[in-house]
Amino acid sequence: MKQTGQPFKAMALTSMITSQLAGGPLAGVFLGKWIDGHFSTEPIFLIIGLLLGLGAGTYGTIHLVRTYTGDD
């Protein structure tokens, strides 16, 4: 049986994608809650942080996959 791929590279790419898609919004939420706590503006910075985190995670994932596949 011929081995066509490298499973450890695939697992590394999968874990990097997962960490970026989960880490960006989580960091945005925590930072937004922290700013809301300091300025007493309850949901505003939480929502802004969540949206910025989603955008950053998506952008980072797209950039990572393009770099990994060679589509710069």
N, C-alpha and C positions, 0 to 999 in steps of 0.2 A: 504494500500500500504506500503510495507516494504522499509525503507530507507537503502540502501546498502553502501553508501559512505559518506564521510565528505566533503561537497563542499568547505568549507573554506580552508581546507588543500590542496585541488586540485588547488584552485585559488592562494594560496600562492606559491605552487610549480611552477605553470605556470608563475607567476610574477617574481620569482627568476630566472628561466631559461631565460626569456625574458631579464631581466636586465643584466645577465651575457653575453648573446650572443650579446647584443647591446652595453653594457658598455665597454667591453674589446676592441673591435675595435675602438670605439670612443676615449677612453683614449689613445690608441696607436697612432691614427691619430693626436690628439692634441699635444701629447708629441713629435711626429715626426716633426710636423710643427714648434714647439717651438725650437727644436734642429736645424732644417734646417735654421731657422731665425738667430740663433746665429752664425752658422758656414758657412752660404751661400752655402749650398749643397742642392739645392732645392728639388728634389723629392726623394733623397736617403733615408733619415731617415723617411720620410712620409711612404714610402713603407715598410721599415723595421718595423716601429711601427704598421702599419696596419696588417702585417703578424703575428707579435708577439701578437698583441691584439686578432686576430682571434684564434690563438693557445691557448692563455690563457683563452679566453671565452669558447672555446670548451672543454678544459681540465677541467675547473671549472664546466661546465655543466655536464660532464660525472661523475665527482667526486660527485657532488650534487645528481644526480639521483641514483647513486650506494649507497650513504649513506642513501638516503630517502627510497629506496626499500629494503635495508638490504643486498646488494650484495657486501660487502666489501671484 
